[in-house]
Amino acid sequence: MKEKDLCDLCGGELEHKKIDLEVHIQKELIICEDLPADICKQCGEKYFSADVSSKIDRFIKRYQKKKPSRYIPVPVFSGETVLK
């Protein structure tokens, strides 16, 4: 019987899912879709395997040389507007 993987933060059970990762690089936002991750069912903390994490890091260093799957408009609101 396989032992369940548990969250390092709260001890909740982890569930394997595909997620989207938002990465802010200076004033630019890129979104990486459908990445495999383990998500805590209790607190929502996300974990990537060492292999996936390494590939994400490598991609971020050279993402500008890749063609995006698509573009989406992203609204931006100032803190002043948000806090009114």
N, C-alpha and C positions, 0 to 999 in steps of 0.2 A: 504494500500500500504506500503510495507516494505521500510524503509529508507536504502539507499546504505551505505555500509561501506567504509570509506575513509582512505587513507594513512596518518599517523601521520606526515610524512616528507614533502610530497608535495601536499597533498590534492587530489591525483588521486584516481580513483575508484579501489576497490579491487576485484579480481576475484579468486574464489576457484579453486585450481588445486592440483595435486599430484607432488611433487618435490623430488629430491635427495639431501641429506644433507651430505656434506663432513666434517668430524670431525678429527682434528689433535690432537693426544694425545701423547705428547712428540715427538718421531721420528716416530710414527705410524700414518697411515691414515686409517680411516674406512669410508665406505660409507653406508648410510642408504637410501634405495630406497623407492619411492612411499609413501612419507609422505604427509598427507593432510595439506595444507597451504593456506593462502590468499596472493596473489601476486598483487602488485600495477601495473596497466596497464601502468602507466606513467613513474615511476622511477625504477620499478623492486624490490622494498623493499619487503622482505618476512616476514610474520607473522604466528606464530603457535598459536593455541588456548592454554589456560592454561593447559588443560588436555593433549594435545599432547606434549607440552613442558615438563610437569612433567614426562611423560612416556619416553621421550628422555633422560632426566637427569637420570632417574632410570636405563635405559638400558646402558648408558655410564659407570655407576659405576660397571656393572657386565657383560659387553659385552664379556669379555674373556671366560666366562663360556658357551657362546652360540656358536652354529655351524653356520658359515657364509653360505649364499645361494650359493656363488661362490667366486672365487678369480680372480682378474684381475692384469696383470702386469702394473706397474705405472712407467713411466720414471721420473727420477729426474735430474734436471740440476742445476748447481751452479749459484749463482748470477753473478760470473765472466764470465761464458759462456753466460748467458743471456744478459749481458750489453756490450759485445764486439761489 
